[in-house]
Amino acid sequence: MQYKFTRRNALKVAGASLIGAAGLNMPFIGNSALASSGTLNLTVINSLSGRFARYGAELKRGIDLAIAAVNQAGIPVGDATLQINLTEYDDKTDATLCARLVEKAISSDGADLVIAGVGSVNVKTVIPVAQRFRFPVIALWAQVDGVFAGQKGDPYVFGPMPPFSLYYTKILEMASKMENPSIKKVGIITPQDELGVFTVNDYVPSDIEKAGLDLVAAEYFPPNSQEFSGALDRVRRAEPDALIINCYTPDIISIFKEMQAIGYFPPMVIVEAPTSLADALGSDLEGVFAPTFWDPTLDRTKDDVVGTSRDFAAAYEAAHGQIPPDFVAAAGANTIATAVAAFRDAKGSTDAADLRQAFIGMDSETFFSTVRFADDGLNQGGTVYPSQFQGGVPKLVYPPEFATADPIHPLPAHSKS
C-alpha cells in the first residue's frame, strides 16, 4: 500500500502525532528480527532543550509526521506490516548525555534502531558508542566530513544529509558571478570547534579557490560563548565583499545583532543555517543567503512514507498552520524514510549486522534526496542548494534550473553600512 501525504491524510497524521511517545509505548521486542506483530522499536535522541532546541523542535515535527504516516499506512517490510514504537529522549544539547542515552537505548532499552545527534559536536560522541556495540545509528543531523572520517571504512553512524564539504560550494560559485558590486574577497567568522576548524582548514579555502575568489579573513571565536566582537572586528578590518557566518542559530543571531549595533553589513552575507532567524532579526535578514538541502519544489525524488516534497509541505501546513519555514522538519522526516528503506533492504530483519549492511549498500531515494552512503557513513547522494531570505522565508536562487526567485544583490542592509 502506498501512503500519500495529501492534505486530508495530513490532518489525520497531525492528530495521530499528538499521541507522542507515551501513547505509542509498547513492550520491546528485542534485536533479532521484526516480530510477527510488525512492531519496530525506534529510539530518537533529540536536542529538545538547550542551545539546539530550535532545531530539535522542528526535527521532532518532521519525525512525528513521518512516524504517524508509517503507522497509518501499514507499510510492508519483509513478511510483516510495519508499525513504529517510538521512544524519545532529550539530550539537552549535551554531547556527553547524548552518548549515554545512545548506550542506554542499545544496551538497556532494547531499541532496534537509534536516531541520535543534532550537530556534529554531538555525533562525534555517538560514533564510538555505535562502534563499541557494533550497532548502526542514523545521525539526526550531522554533516561535518572530518567527524565522520574517524569511521571511514568501518561506518556505524550514517548521516542522510549531504557532506558539509559541499555546504558553500554553490553559493561561492554564484558569488563569483555577482555584479554591481562584484564579489572578490571573502571573510568567515566561526567557532573554534569541529564545525569551524574543518570548515576553515579543509572546505571553504578550496571552494573559494575554485570560484576564483580570495579568502582575506578567517576568524574564530570561543565555542559556547557570547564573545564575538573581537573576531567580528578583525574580519571587518579585512573588508570582505562577502561574509560567511559559519555557526549555529543562537550564535548567528548574536553575531547578526552585533552587526546591526555597529552598522556593519558587507554586500553579501551568508549564514550557516536559516532556522528561526526571521523572527529574531527582522527586515535586515532580507537578502541573506543560506545553504539548503530541501524545498517543497524539489520533487524529483519520492518514497512511500512521505511521497514527494510537495506532499510533505502540505502535511506540515495542515498540521501546523504554516508552510515549513526551512528544511529542518523535512530533515527529521527524512531520517524515518531512510530507516524504513534500510529495513526493507534488510528484508525486515532487525539484526544489527543486517541493518548495517543495508545502510552500507543503500542506493535509494526518499522525498528529501537520493541516498547513497559512502564508506565514512555520509550521504553522497544529497545536494546543497543556495537559498536567500526574501520576504522572511528562504527561496531557492541558484542554479537557475532549480531557482524559485532571482537573487537580490547587494544585501539591502548594505546601504546602512
C-alpha positions as CSV (number, residue, x, y, z in Angstrom):
1,M,0.0,0.0,0.0
2,Q,1.4,3.4,-0.9
3,Y,0.6,6.2,1.5
4,K,0.3,9.7,0.1
5,F,0.7,12.9,2.2
6,T,-2.5,14.5,0.9
7,R,-3.9,17.4,2.9
8,R,-6.8,15.1,4.1
9,N,-4.4,12.4,5.3
10,A,-2.1,15.0,6.7
11,L,-4.9,16.1,9.1
12,K,-5.2,12.5,10.3
13,V,-1.4,12.3,10.7
14,A,-1.4,15.5,12.7
15,G,-3.9,14.1,15.1
16,A,-2.0,10.8,15.4
17,S,1.3,12.6,16.0
18,L,-0.2,14.2,19.1
19,I,-0.2,10.8,20.8
20,G,3.6,11.1,21.2
21,A,6.0,8.6,22.6
22,A,3.8,7.8,25.7
23,G,0.8,6.9,23.5
24,L,3.0,4.6,21.4
25,N,4.8,3.0,24.3
26,M,4.7,-0.8,23.9
27,P,6.8,-3.7,25.2
28,F,10.2,-4.1,23.5
29,I,10.7,-7.0,21.0
30,G,14.4,-7.4,21.1
31,N,17.1,-7.1,18.4
32,S,16.9,-10.3,16.2
33,A,14.1,-9.9,13.6
34,L,11.0,-7.9,13.1
35,A,8.3,-9.5,15.3
36,S,5.2,-11.1,13.8
37,S,3.3,-8.0,15.1
38,G,5.4,-5.9,12.8
39,T,6.4,-3.5,15.6
40,L,9.8,-1.8,15.3
41,N,11.3,-0.2,18.5
42,L,12.8,3.1,17.5
43,T,14.6,5.4,19.9
44,V,15.1,9.0,18.9
45,I,17.6,11.1,20.9
46,N,16.9,14.8,20.1
47,S,18.0,18.2,21.4
48,L,14.6,19.4,22.7
49,S,16.2,21.8,25.2
50,G,19.5,23.7,25.4
51,R,21.3,25.6,22.6
52,F,19.9,23.4,19.7
53,A,16.3,23.4,20.9
54,R,15.2,25.4,17.9
55,Y,16.5,22.6,15.6
56,G,15.1,19.9,17.9
57,A,11.6,21.3,17.8
58,E,11.5,21.3,14.0
59,L,13.2,17.9,13.7
60,K,10.6,16.5,16.0
61,R,7.7,17.9,13.9
62,G,9.0,16.1,10.9
63,I,9.7,12.8,12.8
64,D,6.2,12.8,14.3
65,L,4.6,13.4,10.9
66,A,6.6,10.6,9.2
67,I,6.0,8.0,12.0
68,A,2.3,8.7,12.1
69,A,2.3,8.2,8.3
70,V,4.1,4.9,8.6
71,N,1.7,3.7,11.3
72,Q,-1.4,4.6,9.3
73,A,-0.1,3.3,6.0
74,G,0.7,-0.2,7.2
75,I,3.9,-0.4,5.0
76,P,5.0,-3.9,4.3
77,V,8.5,-4.8,5.4
78,G,9.5,-8.5,4.9
79,D,6.6,-10.6,5.9
80,A,5.2,-8.1,8.4
81,T,3.3,-4.8,8.3
82,L,5.5,-2.1,9.8
83,Q,4.4,-0.2,13.0
84,I,6.9,2.1,14.7
85,N,7.0,2.2,18.5
86,L,8.8,5.4,19.4
87,T,10.8,6.2,22.5
88,E,12.2,9.7,22.8
89,Y,14.9,11.2,24.9
90,D,16.1,14.8,25.3
91,D,19.9,15.1,25.3
92,K,19.6,18.8,26.4
93,T,22.2,19.7,23.7
94,D,24.8,17.9,25.8
95,A,27.2,15.7,23.8
96,T,28.1,13.5,26.8
97,L,24.5,13.0,27.7
98,C,23.7,12.2,24.0
99,A,26.3,9.4,24.0
100,R,25.0,8.0,27.3
101,L,21.4,7.9,26.0
102,V,22.6,6.1,22.9
103,E,24.3,3.5,25.0
104,K,21.1,3.2,27.2
105,A,18.9,2.7,24.1
106,I,21.2,0.0,22.7
107,S,22.1,-1.9,25.9
108,S,19.1,-1.4,28.2
109,D,16.0,-0.3,26.3
110,G,16.1,-3.0,23.5
111,A,16.0,-0.5,20.7
112,D,16.0,-2.0,17.2
113,L,17.4,1.3,15.7
114,V,18.6,4.6,17.2
115,I,18.4,8.0,15.6
116,A,20.6,10.5,17.5
117,G,22.8,13.5,17.4
118,V,21.9,17.1,16.5
119,G,25.1,18.7,15.3
120,S,28.5,17.1,14.6
121,V,29.7,18.1,18.1
122,N,27.2,15.6,19.5
123,V,27.6,12.9,16.8
124,K,31.3,12.9,17.5
125,T,30.5,11.3,20.9
126,V,28.0,8.8,19.4
127,I,30.3,7.2,16.9
128,P,32.5,5.4,19.5
129,V,29.4,4.1,21.2
130,A,28.0,2.7,17.9
131,Q,31.3,1.2,17.1
132,R,31.7,-0.4,20.5
133,F,28.3,-2.1,20.3
134,R,28.6,-2.7,16.6
135,F,25.1,-1.1,16.2
136,P,24.0,1.1,13.3
137,V,22.8,4.6,14.2
138,I,21.2,7.2,12.0
139,A,22.6,10.7,12.7
140,L,19.7,13.0,13.3
141,W,21.5,16.0,11.8
142,A,25.3,16.0,11.3
143,Q,27.4,16.5,8.2
144,V,31.0,17.5,9.0
145,D,33.2,15.2,7.0
146,G,36.0,15.4,9.4
147,V,33.9,14.0,12.2
148,F,32.7,11.0,10.1
149,A,36.2,10.5,8.8
150,G,37.1,8.7,12.0
151,Q,34.9,5.7,11.0
152,K,36.0,5.7,7.3
153,G,36.0,2.1,6.0
154,D,34.0,0.8,9.0
155,P,30.9,3.0,9.4
156,Y,28.3,2.5,12.1
157,V,26.8,6.0,12.1
158,F,25.0,7.1,8.9
159,G,24.2,10.7,8.1
160,P,21.4,11.1,5.5
161,M,22.3,14.8,4.9
162,P,24.9,15.7,2.3
163,P,28.6,16.3,3.4
164,F,29.4,19.6,4.9
165,S,32.3,19.9,2.5
166,L,29.7,20.8,-0.1
167,Y,28.0,23.4,2.0
168,Y,29.3,26.6,0.5
169,T,30.4,25.3,-2.9
170,K,27.5,26.5,-5.0
171,I,26.9,29.7,-3.0
172,L,30.5,30.8,-3.7
173,E,30.2,29.8,-7.3
174,M,27.2,32.0,-7.5
175,A,29.0,34.8,-5.7
176,S,31.8,34.8,-8.3
177,K,29.2,35.8,-10.9
178,M,27.7,38.7,-8.9
179,E,28.0,42.2,-10.3
180,N,27.3,45.8,-9.1
181,P,29.2,45.2,-6.9
182,S,31.3,42.3,-7.8
183,I,32.4,39.8,-5.1
184,K,36.1,39.2,-4.9
185,K,37.1,39.0,-1.2
186,V,35.6,36.5,1.3
187,G,35.7,36.5,5.1
188,I,34.5,33.9,7.6
189,I,33.7,34.0,11.3
190,T,33.2,30.7,13.1
191,P,33.6,28.9,16.4
192,Q,36.8,27.1,17.1
193,D,35.2,23.7,17.2
194,E,34.6,20.8,14.8
195,L,32.3,22.9,12.7
196,G,34.7,25.8,12.4
197,V,38.1,24.2,12.2
198,F,37.2,21.7,9.5
199,T,35.4,24.4,7.5
200,V,38.3,26.8,7.6
201,N,41.1,24.3,7.2
202,D,39.5,21.8,4.7
203,Y,36.4,23.1,2.9
204,V,36.0,26.8,2.3
205,P,39.5,27.6,1.0
206,S,39.2,25.1,-1.9
207,D,35.7,26.4,-2.7
208,I,37.0,29.9,-2.7
209,E,39.9,29.0,-4.9
210,K,37.6,27.1,-7.4
211,A,35.4,30.2,-7.6
212,G,38.3,32.5,-8.3
213,L,37.8,34.4,-5.1
214,D,40.2,35.4,-2.3
215,L,39.9,34.4,1.4
216,V,41.0,37.6,3.3
217,A,40.0,36.7,6.8
218,A,39.1,33.6,8.8
219,E,38.5,34.4,12.5
220,Y,37.5,32.1,15.3
221,F,35.5,32.8,18.5
222,P,35.4,30.6,21.6
223,P,32.6,28.0,21.3
224,N,29.6,28.3,23.6
225,S,30.5,31.9,24.3
226,Q,29.0,35.3,23.6
227,E,32.3,36.9,22.8
228,F,32.1,37.7,19.1
229,S,33.2,41.4,18.9
230,G,36.9,40.7,18.6
231,A,36.6,38.2,15.8
232,L,34.0,40.3,14.0
233,D,36.2,43.4,14.2
234,R,39.1,41.6,12.8
235,V,37.0,40.3,9.9
236,R,35.6,43.8,9.3
237,R,39.1,45.3,9.0
238,A,39.8,42.9,6.1
239,E,36.9,44.5,4.2
240,P,35.4,41.3,2.7
241,D,32.8,41.7,0.0
242,A,31.1,38.5,1.3
243,L,30.9,37.4,4.9
244,I,30.2,33.8,5.9
245,I,28.8,33.4,9.4
246,N,29.5,29.8,10.0
247,C,27.9,28.8,13.2
248,Y,24.6,27.6,14.7
249,T,21.5,29.6,15.0
250,P,22.0,31.0,18.5
251,D,25.4,32.4,17.6
252,I,24.2,33.6,14.2
253,I,21.5,35.7,15.9
254,S,24.0,37.1,18.4
255,I,26.6,38.0,15.7
256,F,24.0,39.5,13.4
257,K,22.7,41.7,16.3
258,E,26.2,42.8,16.9
259,M,26.4,43.7,13.2
260,Q,23.2,45.7,13.5
261,A,24.5,47.5,16.5
262,I,27.7,48.7,14.8
263,G,26.1,49.2,11.4
264,Y,28.3,46.7,9.5
265,F,26.8,44.8,6.5
266,P,29.1,43.9,3.6
267,P,27.4,43.5,0.1
268,M,26.9,39.7,0.6
269,V,26.2,37.8,3.9
270,I,25.9,34.0,4.1
271,V,24.7,32.2,7.2
272,E,25.2,28.5,8.1
273,A,21.6,27.7,8.8
274,P,18.3,29.5,8.3
275,T,16.4,28.1,11.3
276,S,14.5,30.6,13.5
277,L,16.2,33.7,12.1
278,A,13.3,35.6,10.7
279,D,11.5,36.5,13.9
280,A,14.8,37.3,15.7
281,L,16.5,39.5,13.1
282,G,13.7,41.3,11.3
283,S,14.0,43.1,7.9
284,D,17.8,43.2,8.0
285,L,17.6,39.5,7.2
286,E,16.3,40.3,3.7
287,G,18.8,39.2,1.1
288,V,20.9,37.0,3.4
289,F,22.0,33.7,1.8
290,A,21.9,30.3,3.4
291,P,22.7,26.7,2.1
292,T,19.6,24.5,2.0
293,F,19.0,20.8,1.2
294,W,15.3,20.7,0.6
295,D,12.5,22.8,-0.8
296,P,8.8,21.9,-1.5
297,T,9.5,22.5,-5.2
298,L,12.3,19.8,-5.3
299,D,10.1,16.9,-6.0
300,R,12.2,14.8,-8.4
301,T,12.5,12.0,-5.8
302,K,9.9,10.3,-3.7
303,D,9.2,7.5,-1.2
304,D,6.2,5.6,0.1
305,V,6.5,7.1,3.6
306,V,6.1,10.8,2.8
307,G,5.5,10.8,-1.0
308,T,7.1,13.9,-2.5
309,S,8.4,17.2,-1.1
310,R,5.2,18.8,-2.0
311,D,3.3,16.1,-0.1
312,F,5.4,16.8,3.0
313,A,4.9,20.6,2.7
314,A,1.1,20.0,2.5
315,A,1.2,17.7,5.5
316,Y,3.3,20.2,7.6
317,E,0.9,23.0,6.7
318,A,-2.1,21.0,7.6
319,A,-0.6,20.0,10.9
320,H,0.9,23.3,12.0
321,G,-1.0,26.0,10.0
322,Q,2.0,27.3,8.1
323,I,4.4,26.2,5.4
324,P,7.7,24.6,6.6
325,P,9.9,27.6,7.5
326,D,13.0,25.8,6.2
327,F,14.4,22.3,5.6
328,V,14.8,21.1,9.2
329,A,11.4,19.4,9.7
330,A,11.9,17.7,6.4
331,A,15.3,16.5,7.5
332,G,13.7,14.9,10.6
333,A,11.1,13.1,8.4
334,N,13.9,12.0,6.1
335,T,15.6,10.0,8.9
336,I,12.4,8.0,9.2
337,A,12.1,7.5,5.5
338,T,15.8,6.4,5.4
339,A,15.2,4.0,8.3
340,V,12.2,2.4,6.5
341,A,14.3,2.0,3.4
342,A,17.0,0.2,5.4
343,F,14.5,-2.2,7.0
344,R,13.1,-3.0,3.6
345,D,16.6,-3.7,2.2
346,A,17.3,-5.9,5.2
347,K,14.1,-7.8,4.5
348,G,12.5,-7.0,7.8
349,S,15.5,-8.1,9.9
350,T,16.4,-6.0,13.0
351,D,19.7,-7.8,13.4
352,A,22.4,-5.1,13.7
353,A,24.7,-6.7,11.2
354,D,21.9,-7.0,8.6
355,L,20.8,-3.4,9.1
356,R,24.3,-2.1,8.9
357,Q,24.8,-3.9,5.6
358,A,21.5,-2.4,4.4
359,F,22.8,1.1,5.1
360,I,26.2,0.4,3.5
361,G,24.7,-0.9,0.3
362,M,21.8,1.5,0.1
363,D,21.1,3.0,-3.3
364,S,17.7,4.5,-2.9
365,E,15.7,7.7,-2.7
366,T,13.4,9.5,-0.3
367,F,11.3,12.6,-0.7
368,F,14.3,14.5,0.5
369,S,17.1,13.3,-1.8
370,T,18.8,10.3,-3.3
371,V,20.6,8.2,-0.6
372,R,24.0,6.5,-1.2
373,F,26.2,6.2,1.8
374,A,30.0,6.5,1.3
375,D,32.4,4.4,3.3
376,D,32.5,7.1,6.0
377,G,28.7,7.0,6.5
378,L,27.9,10.3,4.9
379,N,25.2,10.5,2.1
380,Q,26.9,11.2,-1.2
381,G,23.6,11.4,-2.9
382,G,22.4,14.6,-1.3
383,T,22.6,18.1,-2.9
384,V,23.2,21.6,-1.4
385,Y,21.3,24.5,-2.9
386,P,21.8,28.2,-2.4
387,S,18.8,29.9,-0.9
388,Q,18.2,33.6,0.1
389,F,15.8,35.1,2.5
390,Q,13.1,37.0,0.6
391,G,10.0,38.2,2.4
392,G,11.1,36.4,5.6
393,V,11.5,32.9,4.0
394,P,14.4,31.2,2.3
395,K,13.9,30.8,-1.5
396,L,16.0,28.9,-4.0
397,V,18.0,31.2,-6.1
398,Y,20.7,29.0,-7.8
399,P,21.3,27.2,-10.0
400,P,18.8,28.7,-12.5
401,E,17.1,25.4,-13.3
402,F,16.0,25.0,-9.6
403,A,15.6,28.7,-8.7
404,T,12.2,29.9,-7.5
405,A,13.3,33.5,-7.3
406,D,16.0,35.8,-8.7
407,P,18.8,36.7,-6.2
408,I,18.8,40.1,-4.6
409,H,22.2,41.8,-4.7
410,P,23.6,43.6,-2.9
411,L,22.3,42.9,0.6
412,P,19.7,45.6,1.2
413,A,21.1,46.3,4.6
414,H,24.5,47.1,3.0
415,S,23.1,50.6,2.3
416,K,23.2,51.2,6.1
417,S,26.9,50.5,6.4
